[in-house]
Amino acid sequence: MEHYNLTIHEAADLLARREVSSRDLTQAVLDRIRQVEDRVKAYVTITEELALKQADEADKRIAAGDAAPLTGVPAAIKDVICTKGVPTTCGSRMLENFLPPYHAHVTERLLDAGLVMVGKVNMDEFAMGSSTENSAFYPTRNPWDLERVPGGSSGGSAAAVAADECIYALGSDTGGSIRQPASLCGVVGFKPTYGRISRFGLVAFASSLDQIGPLTKDVTDCALVMNVVAGHDRRDSTSAPLDVPDYTQSLIPDLKGIRIGVPQEYFVEGMDDQVRASIEAAVKKMEELGAEVDWQVSLPSTGYALACYYIIAPSEAMANLARYDGVKYGYSNTRGDTMWRNMELTRQHGFGDEVKRRIMLGTYALSAGYYDAYYLKALKARTLIRREFDAAFEKCDALVTAVAPTPAFKIGEKTDDPLQMYLSDVCTIPVNIAGLPAISVPCGLADGLPVGVHIMAKPFDEPTILRVAYAYEQATEWHKARPKL
Ligand code: GLN
């Protein structure tokens, strides 16, 4: 086994036993990046020098007996999360040369735990997209098939983990952006409850939906990262003032006493037959592991979630993106005659098409006369969706569905049809609308491409999700499947 193949827990064991140093492990990952990156294009910035310096610091910490499970383990961070002094582009020309003056909360937490950051990873511009094709720089490719998308918007994070170009990564999820790429790249992706992880230093897309989370090679690693990044932070007023459990305590290999529901509405029209079969087989496996399964759960408002999201997310986005005016930071075009003209030119050249589309959608939905018809109605639908989940979670501990209706699609296949692109998130969006936690875990291959199973639970019940995910993972081999690059 090459060292770049390791999981966090395997690497931590070797580091603790001094069988490998963080420097060697980091060098192995950097070599791997050199070997495959020109094909995968997962990274926007590779921070080789910084990584090696951090690795040496980690080695000192390990020698001093002061190591935590993540100490000295190379990671990649989505380029929407601020890293002080290291470019944070959000996949946009607007922030191409932006150097954050501070770290995000999660970056600070990881640094305290002994982070080795190998780089910042590619994404759809401002996290708007499902394929990473909306990056202003280049699309990232799926390591399982370089002609296909890795999903998005955290496509760089998922591809980097799948291609062993890092041991783990952070992503962000507003409507599926951690789980969908995790599913399409065959890795684990976890979107915790809204409020579980501070978003201080996460560049805002849609503030009532955004959440940071880990992408890892297995469920154990996911728990280890959660232990470090979860928890209250007074700089994010939406972060919950709740204690953080030790998530590794949830890694129990059986499902006795767990009630699982399978909501029918998630088997959407157009779902790939092999995806459907993989999800059904995953639920049967959970049943064998002791779970009680109700195959007939119904969440009747599910069909409204996508429409509701495409009102709420653009409305919040258009407000959040108002700050890119060419004055305070980021790209600035001053070729106009007036301040207003400069602002127009800045936004015209700084933003890509999808971002402009969202700004127009949001502006329309919030404008006088349309606010009640669109925005207010979307908020009402949101309440209905949330209540249906509440009712379902009175009878079930977890709900299990597909993450995405199809495996990875071809690059370019959906770029001309935004609606088709939006539809790839039908199964993930309701979770953000309701603020729930949910995970994607590898559960099969469809024509050689990875499929993920989606496990949701009630707010702050991350432990149940990790338990179901872990038991399932341990009883199957899917998480061990790797792309041949
Ligand atoms: N694909 C969805 C969108 O384009 C979700 C993106 C996300 O979760 N950041 O908005």
Residues whose N, C-alpha, C, O or C-beta is under 5 A from the ligand:
A	BS01	LIG	A127 M128 G129 S130 G152 S153 S172 D173 T174 G175 G176 S177 D425
